[in-house]
């Protein structure tokens, strides 16, 4: 069973962190202001959750199934998901799998499949995880911020947490993201169920391409001074958007 924590009362929101993170990332937001029941889950191989998939193919499907075990244990009648980066990919699949899932908020995430170049990059990350994990983390994590020099303590905190993740788990997650499904048509068919919080300076998710994939910008919130870590770089703005979505 995945590690999880529950705080607060009210409508249920499931929080899913990103690649190289854990549920502790959400402490950057004062989520008690939402007046909701917040369920924080460590995805497989991250935080305090072990990776116990012994199949030959890493997959987002396995991650989603493990999260669903937790949600079934909690016997939730309905819930929404807020997913950061990789957590958003897991959330999209959960919404497809489980009719109890209502709203999806993608924070610095996206809904399309990897390009061929991105798939090659995922393989490279998986290989580097075994050969030079610490060097990879030293280079990759600052790149997530638009201006990492402004958040030196947060960068170090993230590096320290990521260093505890086993190479096997880093490689697994990279390869799982490589094979994820494309949900572009789903967002075009049911746009009201999906919300996107995006950093204009995000180096991992291109703003122009993101807009091209959407029928409407009604549920798209762009933060001009944020990179891939909007919950840190513009935490008050992110919280304000979440309040609007879940009011």
C-alpha positions in Angstrom: 0.0 0.0 0.0 1.3 3.5 -0.9 2.1 5.9 1.9 -0.6 8.5 2.4 -1.8 11.2 4.8 -5.2 12.8 5.3 -5.8 16.4 6.5 -8.9 18.4 6.9 -12.6 17.7 6.3 -15.0 18.4 3.4 -14.9 17.5 -0.2 -12.1 15.1 -1.0 -9.1 16.2 -3.1 -6.3 13.8 -3.9 -2.8 15.4 -4.3 -0.3 13.6 -6.5 3.3 14.9 -6.7 5.7 15.0 -9.6 8.8 13.1 -10.7 11.6 13.2 -8.1 9.3 14.7 -5.5 7.0 13.4 -2.7 3.8 14.5 -1.1 5.8 16.9 1.0 5.9 19.3 -2.0 2.4 20.4 -1.2 3.5 22.0 2.1 4.4 25.0 0.0 0.7 25.8 -0.3 -1.6 26.7 2.6 -4.1 24.1 1.6 -6.2 24.3 4.8 -7.7 27.4 3.2 -9.5 25.2 0.7 -11.7 23.8 3.5 -11.5 20.3 1.9 -10.3 16.8 2.9 -6.9 16.7 1.4 -5.3 13.3 0.7 -1.6 13.3 0.0 -0.1 10.2 -1.6 3.5 9.2 -2.3 3.7 7.6 -5.7 5.5 4.3 -6.1 9.3 4.6 -5.5 8.9 8.1 -4.1 8.7 9.5 -0.6 7.9 6.7 1.8 6.2 4.4 -0.9 8.1 1.4 -2.2 8.2 0.4 -5.8 6.9 -3.1 -6.0 6.0 -3.6 -9.6 7.7 -6.7 -10.8 6.4 -6.7 -14.4 8.8 -6.1 -17.3 7.1 -2.9 -18.4 7.1 0.3 -16.3 3.7 2.0 -16.6 1.6 4.9 -15.4 -1.2 2.3 -15.3 0.6 0.6 -12.4 0.9 3.9 -10.5 -2.7 4.7 -11.0 -3.8 1.2 -9.9 -1.8 1.6 -6.7 -3.3 5.0 -6.0 -6.8 3.5 -6.6 -6.1 0.9 -3.9 -5.7 3.7 -1.4 -8.8 5.5 -2.6 -10.9 2.2 -2.4 -9.6 1.7 1.1 -10.8 5.1 2.1 -14.3 4.3 0.5 -14.6 7.8 -1.1 -17.9 8.6 -2.8 -16.2 11.1 -5.0 -13.0 13.1 -5.3 -11.0 15.4 -7.5 -7.3 15.3 -8.2 -4.6 17.9 -8.2 -1.5 16.5 -9.9 1.9 18.1 -10.4 3.8 17.1 -13.5 4.0 13.3 -13.4 1.2 13.3 -10.9 -1.0 14.9 -13.5 -0.4 12.0 -15.8 -1.5 9.6 -13.1 -4.5 11.7 -12.4 -5.6 11.6 -16.1 -5.6 7.9 -16.1 -7.4 7.7 -12.8 -10.2 9.8 -14.2 -10.6 7.4 -17.0 -10.6 4.4 -14.7 -12.8 5.7 -11.9 -16.2 7.4 -12.3 -15.9 8.9 -8.8 -13.1 11.2 -10.0 -14.7 14.6 -10.9 -12.2 17.4 -11.5 -8.6 17.2 -12.6 -6.2 20.1 -12.0 -2.9 19.7 -13.9 -0.2 21.8 -12.3 2.8 22.2 -14.6 1.7 19.1 -16.4 0.2 18.2 -19.8 -2.2 15.8 -21.4 -0.5 14.7 -24.6 1.9 11.8 -25.3 5.6 12.2 -25.6 7.2 13.1 -28.9 9.8 10.7 -30.3 12.6 13.0 -29.1 11.1 13.1 -25.6 10.9 9.3 -25.6 14.6 9.2 -26.3 15.2 11.6 -23.5 13.3 9.4 -21.1 15.5 6.5 -22.0 18.6 8.7 -21.4 17.3 9.7 -18.0 16.7 6.0 -17.1 20.3 5.2 -18.0 21.8 8.2 -16.2 19.9 7.3 -13.0 22.1 4.2 -12.7 25.4 5.7 -13.9 25.4 9.2 -12.4 22.3 9.8 -10.3 23.7 12.7 -8.2 25.1 14.5 -11.2 21.7 14.2 -12.9 19.9 15.7 -9.9 22.4 18.5 -9.5 21.7 19.5 -13.2 18.0 18.7 -13.5 16.4 20.2 -10.4 17.6 23.8 -10.7 16.4 23.7 -14.4 12.8 23.3 -13.0 12.8 26.9 -11.7 12.6 30.0 -13.9 15.1 31.7 -11.7 16.7 29.1 -9.5 19.0 31.6 -7.9 15.9 33.1 -6.1 15.1 29.7 -4.5 18.4 28.3 -3.5 17.2 26.7 -0.2 14.2 25.1 -2.0 16.5 23.8 -4.8 18.8 22.2 -2.1 15.8 20.8 -0.3 14.5 19.1 -3.5 18.0 17.8 -4.3 18.3 16.2 -0.9 14.9 14.6 -1.1 15.4 13.3 -4.6 18.8 11.9 -3.6 16.9 9.4 -1.4 15.1 7.9 -4.4 16.6 4.7 -5.7 18.0 4.7 -9.3 15.5 1.9 -10.0 12.6 4.1 -9.1 13.9 7.1 -11.1 14.4 4.8 -14.2 11.0 3.2 -13.7 9.2 6.5 -13.6 11.0 8.0 -16.6 10.1 4.9 -18.7 6.5 4.9 -17.4 6.0 8.5 -18.5 7.5 7.6 -21.9 4.6 5.2 -22.6 1.7 7.2 -21.2 -1.6 7.8 -23.2 -2.6 10.9 -25.1 -5.7 12.6 -23.6 -6.0 15.5 -26.0 -9.3 14.4 -27.5 -10.7 13.8 -24.0 -9.9 17.4 -23.0 -11.5 18.6 -26.2 -14.6 16.5 -25.6 -15.1 17.3 -21.9 -13.2 20.5 -21.2 -15.2 21.6 -18.1 -13.7 18.7 -16.1 -10.1 19.8 -16.6 -8.1 22.7 -15.3 -4.5 23.7 -16.1 -2.2 25.8 -14.1 0.9 26.6 -16.1 4.1 28.6 -15.7 4.8 30.8 -18.7 8.6 30.2 -18.1 8.2 26.4 -17.8 11.0 24.9 -19.8 9.3 21.4 -19.9 5.9 22.4 -21.1 5.8 24.8 -24.1 3.1 27.5 -23.6 2.3 28.0 -27.3 1.9 24.3 -27.9 -0.3 24.0 -24.8 -2.6 26.7 -26.1 -2.7 25.1 -29.6 -4.0 21.8 -28.1 -7.0 23.4 -26.3 -10.3 24.4 -27.7 -10.8 27.1 -25.1 -8.5 28.9 -22.6 -11.4 29.2 -20.1 -9.8 26.6 -17.7 -6.2 27.6 -18.4 -4.4 29.7 -15.8 -1.0 31.0 -16.9 1.4 32.4 -14.3 3.8 34.8 -15.9 6.7 34.5 -13.4 6.7 30.8 -12.8 8.6 27.9 -14.3 7.9 24.2 -13.7 7.6 24.8 -9.9 4.6 27.2 -9.8 3.5 25.9 -6.4 6.8 27.4 -5.0 7.4 30.3 -7.4 3.9 31.7 -7.3 2.4 29.8 -4.4 -0.2 32.5 -3.4 -1.5 32.7 -7.0 -1.7 28.9 -7.3 -3.7 28.8 -4.0 -6.0 31.5 -5.2 -6.7 29.6 -8.4 -7.5 26.4 -6.5 -9.9 28.4 -4.3 -11.8 29.5 -7.4 -11.9 26.0 -8.8 -13.1 24.3 -5.6 -15.3 27.1 -4.2 
